[in-house]
Amino acid sequence: MVEALILHEDPRSGNCYKIKLTAALLGLPLATRAYDITKGETRTPEFLATVNANGRIPVLQIGEGAPENGGARFLPESNAACWYLAHDSALIPAERFAQADMLRWMFFEQYNHEPNVATLRYWLSILGEANLAEQQRALVPAKRAGGEAALALMNDHLATHDFFCGAAPTLADIALFPYTHVAEEGGFGLGDYPHILAWISRMQALPGFVPMD
């Protein structure tokens, strides 16, 4: 019997989309429960007590019912959830170095890419520039420079690679795709990165691909 999979998400989140894309490419059924992070819906006492004490999404729920009875388990952090879903699949390379290289790109996404590219998208397209605090406004130039550096590094790598770790997509591509393909919503010009654009097209042509909500 296949365990029920439920994604606690905000559909606008690229981190949530990573998990949906992983499930879709693997043909795994995935139910969703939506929250609006701008309204504090992941900070309620019920959410903190039952889904994620850290008050953040995405969270992948595995199974249903009380955990002590072998029921629901909750896995926060997008890349951890993608790893769980992709276990023993072609999305995780079998060879040791290739697997470590995949993890390298997933760490790069979380430390160099997402804090800049995703943050500017959230600030400018979801919160709205007029609603930014003075401290956020002051950080915009540094975030833009960091995002451009991350995109340039990716573009250079993709000049000689179809995907980030070899000739086929892995979790590295799934981790980097969501916020990259909507980077223009944060003010980044993807036309400056032709190899990224070609890679985006390759990702969108994968069997089972689903677009971001």
N, C-alpha and C positions, 0 to 999 in steps of 0.2 A: 504493500500500500504506500503510495506517494504521500509524503507529508504535505499538509496545506502550507502554502507560502503566501504571506500577506506583507505588502510593503506599506509602511506608514510614511507618508510623503507629502511634500508640497509639489504639485505638478510643474511649477516653474523652476524647480531646482535641478541643476545639472547633476548634482551628486545623486539625487533620487533617480534621474534618468539613466545613469550608469547601470543601476541595478535592473531597471526595466529592459534596457537594451541587452544586457547579459542574458537575462531570462528569455527574451525573444529570440536571440541568436541560437540559443540552446533548445528552443521549443518547450520551455518550462511554463506551465500555467502560473500566473502571478496575479493575485487579487490586490487591490489597493485601498487604502484609507487615507483620505486627503485632510490636510491641516493647512491653515493660513498662518505662516510664521510671522507675518506683519501684524497679526492680531493677537499674538501671544498664545496661540492654541496649543503649542508644545510646552508651555510653561504652567499648565494647570496642575493642581494637585493629583488629579487622576492620571494624567499622562506621566508625570514624574514618578508616580508610585507603581505604575503597571507597565509602561513602555520603555522609558529611558530616563533615569535619574539625572542625566546630564541635560535634559530638556532640549534635545536636538534631534533632527531627522536628517537623513533617512534612518529608519530602523527596519530591518528585515525580521518579520515574525515567522518562526518555523513551528508549525503545529498550532493547535488550539487547545484551550482548557488550562487548568492549573498546572504550573511547572512541576509541583511536587507529585502530581499524578501522571507524569510523563507527557504533559500537554505542551503549552506554548513556551518557546524560548525566544529571546529577543536579542538580535545582533545589531548593535549600532556600528557606525563607520562604513561609508560606502564601499571602500576598496576591500574591507574584510567581508562584506556581504557578497560582493562580486566573486571573491575567492571561494567562498562557501558554495555558491551556485555552480561555479565552473570546475570544481574538483573532479579530477579524472576525465576532463574534456580536452579537446584540442586547443582551447583558449588559454591553457597553461602548458607551456612547452615541457617536454619530458627531460630534455638534456639540462644538466645542472647549470652550466654557465648561462644558457638561454633563459632559464627560469630566473636566475639572479638578475639578468639584464632587464627582464620584464619588470621585476620588482623595482629596479633602479628608476625606470620611467614612471612607475606608479608613485614612488617617493618624490620624484621631480614634480609630478603633477600636484601633489599636496603641498610641497614646500616652496616651489618657484612659480608655478602656473596658476593654480587656483586662488592663492591669496591676492593675486594681482588682476588677472583676467576676469575671474568670477566676481571678485569684490567690486570692480568698477561696473560690471553689468548690473549687479544688485543695486549699487548706489544710484546709478544713472537711469536705469530702465524700470526698476521695481519701486525703489523708494522715491526717485525723482530728484534731480539736482537741487531744486528749490527747497527740498526738505532735509538736505544734508546739514549736519552740525558743522560748526566752524572747524573743529578738529578733523573731521572727515574731508572737508574741502582742502585743508592744508596738505593732506596726504595724497591727493589725486595725482600730482605730478610724479611722485615716487612710485605710485602704483602703476601709472602708465609706463614709466621707464622699465619697471620690472616686468610688466606684461610684454612689452615689445622685445625685451631681451629673451624671454622664454619662447616667444613665437619665432624669433629669428633662429634660435638654436634648433627648434623643431623643424623649421623650414630647411635648414642646412642638412640636417640628418635625412630628411625625406627626399632630398635631391638625389640620393643614391640608394634609397630603400623604399619599397612599396608600403611596408608597414614598419612599426617601430622595432620589432624583434623578428626579423626574418621575412620570409615571403608570404606569410599568412597572418591574419589578425590574431592578437592575443589580448589579455586583459589590459596591457599597456595602452593599446589603441582605444579600448572601451573607456579607460579612465580619462584619456586626454580628449576624446571626441566631444563630449557634451558641451563644455564651456568654450572649446575652440570654435566650433561651428556657429556659435552665436556671439562670438567675440565682438562683432560690429555693434552689438547692442551696448557694449561698454566703450564704444568709440575707437576701437581698433580697426584699421583698414586691412581686411584680409587680401585685398588685391595686391598688397605689398609682399605677399607670401604665396607665390604660385604653386610651390610644391605642397604646401598645406592644402590649398584648394583642390589639387589633384587627389590628395589622400582623402579629403572629405568626400569626394565623388566615389572613390573606391569603397569607403565605408558605407555610403548610402546604397551601393549596389549589392551589398552582401545579402545572401538569402536569409530571410527572416527579419531583416532590418525593420525597425519601427521608428517613426519620427518622434521628436520631443513634443509633448503636449503644448 
